[in-house]
Each structure stands twice: as C-alpha cells, then as structure tokens.
Amino acid sequence: MKQFDIWTGSLIILVSFLIFNISLNYASTTKIAKFSTNDDFKKGQCDKISIAGDGHLLLSPKTQTFFDSGEPFLWSWAQDSDGNIYVGSGNDGKVFKIDSKGESQIFFDAEELEVYALAIDKSNNVFAATSPDGKIYKVQQSGKSEIYFDPPDKYIWSLIFNAKGDLFAATGDSGIIYKITAPQNGTILYDSDEIHIRTLHDDTQGNLLAGSVGKGLLFQISPKGEAFVLFDTPFREIHSITQTADGTIYIGAFGKEVVRLPVRKVPIAPEPEPKNSSQEEEGEMEMPEIRIEAEKIPSPQVRFGRKDNSAVYKLTPEGAVQNIWEFKSEAVYSIVLDRDGTLIIGTGDSGNVYRLTSDGRETLLFSRGESQITALNRDRSNRIYLCASNMGKLILLDNSYESSGSYESDILTVNNVSQWGAIHWKSEVPNGTNLELFTRSGNTAKADQTWSPWSKAYTQKEGQTIASPSSRYLQWKAELKTSKQSQTPRLKEVSIAYLQKNLSPVFIELNVKTPEEGLSEQQIQEEMGYFEQGRRVRTSAQAQRSPEERKPSAAKGEYSINWYVEDDNNDNLEYDIYYKGEKETNWKLLKEKQKRSRYTLDGQQLPDGTYRVKVVAKDAPSNPENLAKETEKISEPFDIDNTGPEINNLQVKQLEDNRVDISYQAADQMFPIMKVEYVIDVGDWQLIYPTDQICDSKIELFQLKSKKLSKGKHTIVIRVYDRLMNIGFGKFHFEVN
C-alpha cells in the first residue's frame, strides 16, 4: 500500500509538472510515441545489441574476429580432425589454415579466382573447389597439391564427402552433380535441368540433398542417381541446407524465380568432339539443345548489393512444408544448427545474424553492417564460426554475452516543434547488470552537429522528464552493461510523451454552392416538372429512377456551405457559422460549435439580396480555453432569390382569321430566365422560346402567334422559371372581335 501511495504521488507530481509547462508554452493533446515491437526496434542501430522476436533489446552474444584474411571474400569453411580450420577466399583464390590459437598461414594458392567450396577427407587431405573454369584440387598437409578432378563446368559450388568416403561436387552452369571416387575418376551422378546446383547436404538416409538455382528446387538424390523433388520453392535460389538428427530439413531460399523461355533447337555447329562409329556412318550433325534464359544467374559476388526477399522453410520427415521465417530486402546466404537445435542464419547485405527457433521465433543476434555472412559452421566443440565478406573475416560466436552494448532508436518525427514530456520504459535488470537511457533532439531530419548533445542518463523507468530541448525530432539511446557474462539486462518498451506547440487551424477552402449549382441540369428539369390542374406530374426520366435516385442533391432554396480546414496538431475542431448582407456591418450567428465541416442554409428564410458567410474554426475542444487558437474565412458573395420572375409589357394585336399576336417581357431581379410556358384558355402548357431563341438573360422578350380563336373574351396564362426554380405567373384577358 505504501509503494502504491509513493508511485501515485510521483505520478501526480509528474502530471502537474507537464500541465504547468503546457500552460506556459503549449496547447494541444499530449501524444505518446511507443517503441515496443520487433519491427520498432529493427529500425534503430544496434552495437553489440540483439533484438528478440518478442521485441526485447538485450546484449548480443560475444563475438571475436578469429581471423582477418585481408581478402574481400571468405566463401567456404572446413575443419580437420586436429581442429585446424580452413577457409577459402576470393578474389585471389587462396586457402588459409588457422590453428586453435588463431595463428594462420596461406595453405594453398590456386590459379583461379574463387574458392567456393572446401572438404576434408579422413586423412586430413584438403579438397578445394575453384571457379571460374572449375577445378578440384587435393592438397596434402605437407602443402603438396594436385588437380584431383577437372570437369568441363565453369563453377564448382559445393563439395561433400559421404559416410563411405565418396566425394560429390555440385556445379554450374550445367547443373550437374559429380561422384568422384579417385583422381580424375568422376562420373555424373545426376544431370539436372537447372542452371546451377548451389549446395549439397548428406541426409540421414544416405541420400544427397541438393538445392538449385533457377527454379529453387530441393532435390533428394539416391546413391543410384535417382532424383525426387522434395520442394519447389517460389524463390530462385536455394543457397543453404541443414538437417536435424530426426530428419527435419531446413533450407534457406531467396531471390525471384528466373523466367524461362521455351527450349528450342537451333542448327549451330557444336565444338569438335570425338565421334563414334555410328555417327560417322549416318553422317548426321546433332542439333544441340539450347536453353534460353530470361536472366543470367551471375556468381554470388555480383549479386551483392541487390535487395532480395528470402525465406527459411522447414520440411518434416513426413514431407510437410512450413515457411517459418521470411524477410524482405535480405538474402539468406547460410544456415547452421546450434547445439540446442535452434537455427543460426546469416544474411546479406546488412550482415545480420539471426537465431530462429523451430516455431519461427526470431532473435537478431547482431549485425555486421555493410557485409555478407557467406558461410556458417559449427566446429567439433559446438562453437559457431561465421565467414563474413566485405571484408573477409572469420568470426567466432560465443555463448556468453558482450560486456556492454548500445542501441540508437529510429528518429522520432513530429509535425511541429514539440515540448518533450516524460520518458518511460519497461525493463528487466538482473543483479550485476545495468541499463541507462539518453535522449537528444534537433530540427533537422538527420542528426548532425546542430542537434543537442546526448542528455545525462535517465534512471527512473517509471517516468522522468526529458531534458532535451523542444524540437521536431528526437532520438533515444540505450546503454546496456553486465559484469556477469551469463546475465543481460532487457529493454522491453520505451514511451515518449510529447506535446506539439499549438498552431492555429488553417483554412484551405470555403465555398457556397447555390441551389442551382447543387442540382444537375436533369434534376433541375425534373424538379420543375409539369403541372396539370395544380397537380405535380413526374417526367419520364423521373419515373425510371428509384425514389432515392430521384431525391435531388439540394432542395429548392438550400445553399450548401462547405469548407476544409487543416490543423497540424491534429486537434479536434469546432466551427461557428455567421452570415450578413452585403451592405450590412454586423455578422449574425447561424450555428455555434458545429462539428461537421458543412452546413445547409435555408435561403427561403432570408430576404432577396447578396450575402456572405463567415466560418470561424476553433481548436478549443483539444486545448485549454486561454490557449485555444482560432481562424476564420469569409466566403465570396452569393445571391439569394426567392421571388419569381415577372411578366411585363404584354401587348395583344389582333390579326386576320381571328388570330392574335402576343408579345411580352419576362424579367427577374437576380437570376437568368430559364423556361417559359403558356396556355390560352384551357389545355396543355406550351413551351415558348424568346425572340433570340435562348434563355440566358435576366430579361427576355417573347412573341407568339395564336391559332384561330373564337370571337369573344379569352385568357392567357404565362408561367416563368428562373435558374433557382422560382416561378412567376402572369394572367391576362383579351378579346377577339
């Protein structure tokens, strides 16, 4: 209970402090920026920091550079029975030997540029596969070397000895797997349709597992060379394979699948080859099969710098396939099983190393920056070694934690200069470990010399006022330390409170739409309709539309007032709406504290004339009364007209045959005449055009000649519409003699 009271008191003091500062300088709604997920933390920069899949920061496993080759690439790794490690490099085709003390020497220097694969037999002879112009060299411990096998293939990607001591080689550009049983004695075990066979693995049943480049296929190949596709991935390349003791297979795949064009045969002369007797007798030239590829698959060093998608798949012994991990813009170059059965994954081009459990829970162990983890291996003592490229280094991954590490967050960006409130965090800090947080701020998108220096350490995770100056950008840093190699602090969540400086709302637009503008031409015609004996009759167009469709967008006399306001603080806004006549001085209130950004004015309640509307936008709902901001905008003038047109100057002139000539004027004070109809005595309304044949003015002249009329008194009724659908009538009597 006492702890609760202390915590409550601290919180009250903190809130009071924030409110005090708000009242002095700022007015808006306090916002919280939270960093708590794996994705949140991945946006920052790690230095000896791991990011757990559940969104925790912790010290990364200790690493040490066991060997620095001075070469740009390390491609391959192997270990002999004495514990010596061998690495194959590029682009100078060297094999280095490193003993258990880390002392190294150049063990073999090939004429070719790259050593993509290494294998060691039971007598500790080292077999090195070189590319391009692929060759396999056998190098004895004395350093004596010989070309053990020289296939016609350009690349040799993988070497592996099976339990019987047979050597297998995976090649490209022809996608062939060779079985080599003695010097210069190699036979084709399997000739695939793929471009490259990129990796080999000896499975638990005595078969070979092979991953291809092209369609990204996982093959299972029997000792007799019979192949079966275990999995057709949606990716272009399978680069790495590993398997558990129970037969579960893990593969790393990446890249887009190559688009293949149809295979066709072309009549080109092959290079001279020995002909057998049957070919000589038949005298025929073979038409070689040419595969046309839409994309050339280059060697791995050419691929560096590309942003590949990738995935790790799990294949159970029963054949079920599960995608347990995928990542965008990273390529899975290598995978290996740790001694506890979890996967260690190396990627490029950011040089990230992940730990992945069998159910897909991931931890980013550490990052090498702009590099590639081209090979991963576990030695006889269950230690994990990493071959990193750019530059080529052999790195030992330890089971203990680094003694210290730091993490810099992604930069927090807000719309406007803000006052920073309190920083809170959730953490676990075992005895012998320490965790501190720092902040800095500035007004440039990237941290530079104009930013404030890092603050003093924050130590109160329940909430501590941020000392960095008010600004648009803020970054936090965490420093983790331990004096016990088996313990690490964990940072689970960081929250930043901030309050943006209150800015006035800004009007983007304000417009008033008259009833005429609110209706389409068709709707105007429909709203006007036709009258028979005082009864409204729908037009044929109206009759064909549903009741909802027939509803006009604006009723007669309705003026639609619309506006759009931006508020950089994202405050809640309310609006006061006013109006006044053009010649009036005082604004009259129409609506107060309107929430929506539109209002309908009933023009029929106002006298005819020219008016303006004023809208005042206020951010009072999100700010204290004394600090709320407002802005206003006045509309362009608009006319209100509720009076129908008038009929003037009607003159009747009798013609021969009891016909009459009638002329008159239709006039409206505010809007153009739209339509005029008449009826003499009884009958249907008759449409009439003005003398200039178009209704487009406030005053229009009309003239009509009647049909033959009977002698005596007659009546003409004239009906006139203006553009706002106001109706004016004129009724006149005349006599035919």
C-alpha angles and dihedrals in degrees: 000000000000091000090051091052092049092049092047091050092051091049092051090051091049094049091047090052091051093047090049092053091044092054090051102049116354142049124187140085115301111244131200125216110200130196110192113121134081089248091051093054095042089066090066133072121264125205109183088334128127125208114215121214091246090060101263127140116218139156113284124238112277115264132189132189099244093181135007110201098188086224123115095237140034109193108168144027137197138164129210128216091266092059097254115144125219125197129189118217144191155248091022099042098238132155115208126201118210122186126211091272092056095252111144142195138176102264098180136004114199127200090233123080105238136041102201098168140031132186133175126209128214091272092056093250110153120226115200123192114206135195150238104036086022120233134166115222126197111213120189122211088256088063095250110142138190137176101261097182132002112190122181091247122113099219133037107195107172140021127192138169117214125214091272092056097252116144121226126193128196116209148181156235087038099037096233129156115209129201110211118193101165140003110305089355106116129144132189108259094179133000108200130195089235127104096235138007097216106182141016132202130181107231128212093259098056094262129120122246113209131186120204140206117226106043095015096240128175109215130194109204122192123218086260092058096254109148130207124180109233095182137006105206123204088234132086100235141035104200103169140028133184134168138203126227092259091057099260109149126210122193133184116216133177146162133049120296115260114249108233123207120213117286111249137176120234128191101243125140113252122224111275111278131174109273124216122228095260092056092050092051094049092044092209127144114223117237103227119222111245122196113209112207123200089210130030112227105223128199116280097260089060090054093058110111095036120117105232130180115227145181142192117224130199119210116192122214087255091059100254114146125211130179100222100171138017135172137184123230094011130096122215103229101166143011133184135173118246118221091261092056098256121128124248110204128195121199143178154258094019093040094234121171118203136187112216126188121214091259093054102261106150136204123188099221098187144319129236093200117224098012143088130244095220099173138018125191140169116221129216090273092053093251117144120233125193127203107210125190132206085065112018110238136154109225127194117215112211129202093231127081127256112258092235141003141169137215128200115201129226109272113268109227125197129182097246142010107299138190110237114229126188131333116221129181142178118221149150115229112180121198112285093030134092137200127192133174130209136183139202131181143195146155100249121087091236123048109253140151091293092066122096117261119260111284125241114278119286111221106171107085092184088070137309128184113254111243097200117109123262110274146133096262134046135176130189130205131201124203117198124192138175136185090194115069091208095054133066135178116239127215110203106171141002124197126192120196117205140169121206119223106260113251128187118260114257124223113225097178144347123188138169116213115204121219088257092056091044093061129063119231090256091051091049090054091047093047090052091050120159129285126221117182091337093307123124112236123195118233120237090256090056093048091057094054129078119251090255092050091048091056107106121236089236130019123229111290095010117134115197113216113196132174140171123212130182124207117190090203091056088232123167109258137206130192138217114203124205137175138191140173117262092250096040125098104204125071117227122213117244101171134357128210094003112180100196123071095234137064134185116222117203101221092188089074092061132069119254113275148091118300143177131208126216123200120195115200117203132185092202094123089067101036142053113270096248093051102039116122130215140184134188141205131195121214129231113266118274133186128240116203122176097157121095123230121273131233112226141173097020112182128182122201120185116228133191121288092035093290125135135212112220123190129177145151128245114203137177127188098216115018139030121270110260108182139001129195134173141188127197112215101321135344140072124335112263122213116229131188123215120254091265089052096238135080104222108120140069089243121044130176121220134191129179137175115216129220119256108299132198119252115268138046123343137178130218121196118195123196120196130188126197124204092272091055093251108154127217125188132201123190121190136173126214137167132227115212 
